[in-house]
């Protein structure tokens, strides 16, 4: 794998291309020029022009989609048809299921869900489980937040508003009492104290990826929740349910994008806890990191941007190096954390 096409030159995609450019020949693709300077060629076009995009994809060995979740499936289908590797950041369950079906007869790797959640959090959580002989609980939490919150929502859309709304609307898969089931989003409210700061966490869709299937029958409890500042979940329930804006996603996206534009100084919290037995001893293992903005090649990148970009680039590097399977569907929880951190880009997380 040497020639990689990165589709979507937004907040994350431009950094994905920049990081990949260090070791691969990268071409970017978007409907407009990147907002920031990038060290690789960018083609201008419309992803809905299937003929044009398919011809471009055919000239590469891999494609990385950094588009909103609702545009990924057509890109995956083109990658499948041309027999090249496919990677994306989607949290959308139906999209992932469709890609997984294609992967059964794919001639290359089909790897959706390579972001933070799903993605990195699943790699971390799975690594913790290896320290036990018998599992009881797996609880995973991720939060991408403004460093200095203001307003009642205490939030800033440094990530795709469409993706955030999708996570807040769709049902969430969990394991409870040993049974895989679906529960509503924005539920299971809990209080978390991190370094003296109080947060809340609640269920959101897609963060576990395929982990419920992987750990079904092995755990009593498995869940994923999103971390926010206190009060956020209640206000989002008001907007989505009481004002019924869940049925008008485009309008809600427009409102929130205008009201809560991205900030430069943000934080990403990654927290995982696993409980179980090591022989006869009941124990608990935890992983916690706080990631802040980083300067890469002289340019400032938000925490959410570089952690998301580095997550997917590290997986691409592992496939290119042959340390991951070269064909079929790739589950995030099957990626060894040690090998992930050993990659050039994965080392940013150490």
Secondary structure, 3 states (H helix, E strand, C coil): CCEEEEECCCCCHHHHHHHHCCCCEEEEEECCCCCCCCCCEEEECCCCCHHHHHHHHCCCCEEEECCCHHHHHHHHHHHHHHCCEEEECCCCHHHHHHHHHHHCCCCCEEECCCECCCEHHHHHHHHHHCCCCEEEEEEEEEEEEECCCCCCCCCCCCCCHHHHHHHHHCCEEEEECCEEEEECCCCCCEEEEECCEEEEEEECCCCCCCHHHHHCCCCCEEEEEEEEECCHHHHHHHHHHHCCHHHCHHHHHHHHHHHCCCCCCEEEEEEEEEEEEECCEEEEEEEEEEEECEEECCEEECHHHHHHHHHHHHHHHHHHHCCCCCCEECCHHHCCHHHHHHCCCHHHHC
